[in-house]
Amino acid sequence: MTGLHGRSTGSLAPKRVPEAFIRAEVACFPLTGRCALQHALLELDPRVGHGGGGATQALWRECERLLVQEAQGWSLDRIIAVRDFFWFGNNPGTDPSARGPRPLKMREYLRHLAHSHLEARSGSTEVVRANDSSAVDAITHYRWLTFAIPEDLLLAAVDVDPPPTRVDIEPPLLVQRLMDVGVAEIHQHVSGGMDFPIMWASVLAALADPCLPAHALDSPSLPFRSGVRELRWMLACAIARCVLCEFLALGHRPGGEVAPLHRFLHRYDGAPAWTPSRRRVLARALTALGWAREADLPSYKDLRELYGDLHPEGLRIASSPPDSMAEVWRTCDPIACRLSLSGPNAGERWLVHQGLSYLELLERSAAGDDLFRRLFWQVLRVRCIYYRTIVQRPMTAGLQWFIRFFGRLGLLRNPLRRVRPEVSYRVAGGNQAIAALEVRTSSGDTPVEVAEELQSLIRSWRHVLDEAGRHVTGLGEPEFGVVVHLIKNRDPERYWSHGSPPAFGWRTYAQPRGAEPPPGRYLHYFAGQAASARALAQLLRAVPRSLWLVRGLDVANDELSVPTWALVPLYRFVQREAALAAQTPASGGAPPLRLTAHVGEDFRHLQEGLRRIFECIQYLLDRTGGRLGHATALGVEPRAWAESVGSVLMPAEERLWDLVFEWRLYTGFRIPPELRAVAPAGRPERVENELRALVEEIFRPKGFTQRDFTPHHLAEAHHVLHQLLTPPLSWRSPDGSFDAFNRALETLDLGKIRAPEQVLKLLKDHRERMDVFQRGQRLVDITLDESEVAALYATQDALRREVGQRGIVVEVNPSSNLLIGDLLDLRNHPILRLFPPEHRADGPPPVHIAVGSDDPITFSTHLVREYSLLHEAALTAGYPDRVVHEWLAAIRQTSLDARFTVAWRPGAYDMACALEEAFDDFLQQPRAKRRRTGHHATVGAGRGGWHSP
């Protein structure tokens, strides 16, 4: 397909759902389907309901019903072939006298699933490559499977002793180059920096916390319909894990004979510690889980109390969480506690490996242990279902879906709060050393809260430096920095995040309202974020040295909920206060605070994403560059996007501002000359006509003629709106106060505003009038015709050119973009247009990019895997291997060059101690004694490498 001006669309993949996704969903359904849990499925019967196999028939019906919605273009015959291969072991039987193929035990099914994808070898294994498939195809199928079920379950199910602990899907030469020359993690949210095994360990500890509220998992669209129900099932799962552990460790082979679980449990009938009430709760919990009888499930309180008694470290962790990852692995999982296991994920791996071995023993000896079979598979199913509630599901595009998945981590990650940077560092590099780590966290509402957060992060980072001192590399000590982000939220009552959004923006921050007249848009939002901005600024002024740690300011979360203009005063205020702090001797010559923003990833109309990027680079970032988070709108191919969407419904006022932005680029209104766009033929006239109609519909100005509200007036209003409380248009500098924002229009220097009477009326009506707001929420239907597509090419090219010339780097997160952007296939990734491996002279201007992992737990990824995904994307798009490696080397170098972190002198450990002492002093806490390792007592290493003792 050829786009305008003879350009390729860059969309090489079919628009249908990827085959690898459908295969993964069908393959794992016996572990993830609700019907499998409800029937406590123990075997898969190929007869599927004919002469037996009723549970298998019910499971297939559920699978078929769900796939009707997802498997676009798939025939039932194709889906059935995938089912037969994975569910029934691809074995139709060889006995001619048999009535049909025999049922497949769940143990056989899981082994087959694991061996269909992973080589049977201990330690580090590889993805199975079929004779008729390429390595890239095999890895693609495996990657989609890990979106569906936890990777560690597949590893533990490989039939070798010991099972493998990791799978190498990253190209070894790529990994070696990354590790040898250094790679920087420039975009990771520290509260989502864990992988699933770490998160599961945290869950197992958090469930024993007596203060964990019953509503801790509340979220829309949960598989168990409510948070309380899901917590009760997870507690039953956690209790059953303890029982299975005790049985496998002690009870199933007394005197060499196989003894069933139910007989083992009778040992505790007369035990003094097991009171009748506790035994009843245990029996009901095991019965409810094993037979999926929710009516038998004990109350949340009873389950939590019983599990709290069973977890050896649960109460201690609730009050004193682990201080290191080693302690997390030793203490959070009760199985690891019970068996004194200390390796990563050792408790879960032991349970799966020993459980499968015991099931095989039962099958060989023809012994029966129905209770064990039921509990073991139900435990695995509950864990898989929980995995799918926190790892973003494919086909759930947009940040509103992401907010739901990420929000479900909630309080269950509390046991990790003291080890977050260490977790982030280990996960980012796949347990290998990286050169720099930037983590993002939100600001508190008071300077004390900000200081406590930074103190916690720097303490954890000292553990990383201790470990780095024991494993000397050529990279020197790793750099560390924190990017503090403001939060965009849709509404104060959280209706949107709870899954009940009122229609037409009602009760959002956008609705003009206030505690007292005059009402105004985003006043309440600004008040909340202003408190966070002031708290950060006060901390930086009080502890200027903290600028070595606090390296940037960001805004994140619900991108479409808050406009850029409401954030500009806060950015300018924090930036000014940080600059003043850096000038003091107490800062130790700290570098300036850097700026970035999440923008251009979530949009209804592609022009909306481009407009928000424009507002960000024109008004939010300073002229020294900075970075853009995601900004996928810069790389989306306009024609391909328009053909896939067809038409867009969006609020009238958003359409109005999109057209104003477009008009400004065509006319060069209040923008740098290099940002001007070449207007497609006839497009400016169409834009102006639509603007006149929209302004009349939304504002309905009284006492003014239509000539009083021309595109020039709208463009000036757009420009002034984004410079409230910002010199030179305002005589008052931003101070982060609510009152200043409320009275921002009164501080404007009218002598510097064009047509001030009309512009002030437009701004006042837009900010304060309820009827203007309501009419602005009316939905307009935009047909994406040739004129719209041409406009998208024109504005996108202009923005890309400006971004490139200003040295702004785009932070790319391939897995995040794949899921949130609903790209379906890596060949559709905007990165291939943003910064193509081979630049074409007739192509759009390239944009420099840096790579981060965003939220590893939510997107089931880590930094090194993100580079691997880009490698895969470029190869499948047809680029030569040499070109791809050179391309990735350039991206890696840009990531290092664009990092906000700086080397700490004279050494990282010394600076970490000094920062911790500074926070101790600010918080008026006694300084802790810090033991230095022999390495740190003698070495001061920065980016230049290690010094000999």
Protein Blocks (a to p, Z undefined) as FASTA:
>chain_A
ZZehhiaehiabcfbdcfklmmmmmmmmmmmgmklmmnopabdcfknopapaklmmmmmm
mmmmmmmmmmgoiafklmmmmmmmmmnoopgbjafkbgbdcdddfklmmmmmmmmmpccd
ehiadddddfkbcfklmmmmmmmmmmmpcfklmmmmpccddddfbdcfbdfklmmmmmmn
opadfbdcfklmccfklmmmmmmmmmmpmklcfklmgcehiaklpaklmmmmmmmmmmmm
mmmmmmmmmmmmgghiacdfklmmmmmmmgmklcfklmmmmmmmmmmmmnopaklpccfk
lmmmmmmmmpmklmmmmmmccfbfklmmmmmpmklmmnopabehklmmmmmmmmmmmmmm
mmmnopacfklmmmmmmmmmmmmmmmmmmmccehiacjklmmmmmmmnmmmlmmmmmmmm
mmmmmmmnnopacfbdcddddddfbfklmmmmmmmmmmmmmmmmmmmmmmccfkbpaddd
ddddddddfbfnlmmmnopacehhiaiaklgcdfbdcddehklmmmmmmmmmmmmmmmmm
mmmmlmmmmmcdcdehjfklpcfklmmmmmmmmmmmmmmmmmpmklnopacddddddehk
acfblklmmmmmmmmmmmmpccknpadehjlmmmpcfklmmmmnopacddfklmmmmmmm
mmmmmnopaiafklpccddehklmmmmmmmmmmmmmmnopghiafklmcfklmmmmmmmm
mmghiafkbcbdcehiaklmmmmmmmpcfklpghkllmmmmmmmmmmmmklmmmmmpccd
ddddfklmmmmmmmmmmmmmmmmmnopacdddfklmmmmnonopaklpmklmmmgfbdcf
kbccdddddddehjmmlnopafklmmmmmmmmmmmnopafklmmmmmmmmmmmmmmmpmb
dcddfbfklmmmmmmmmmmmmnopacddddddfklmmgccdfkopcdZZ
